[in-house]
Amino acid sequence: MLIDGPGVELVRKKCSLCHDLDHITGTRQRREEWADTVKVMIRRGAPIAPEEEAVIVDYCAKYYGK
């Protein structure tokens, strides 16, 4: 289960298309690492719009950062 906060619904909607959300909750990365991770997911075909990318990175870095 994801921590509630700004961006949680977007993360739930976009990231769960390809993998279980435990993949996020079990990972701790610095902001730069989350940004790289999201860029890789986009290159692999994740349907994330440019304006959504920052929201996802901000959420992951805040709640699942190192």
Helices and strands as residue ranges (DSSP letters): H 8-15, H 22-25, H 31-43, H 50-64
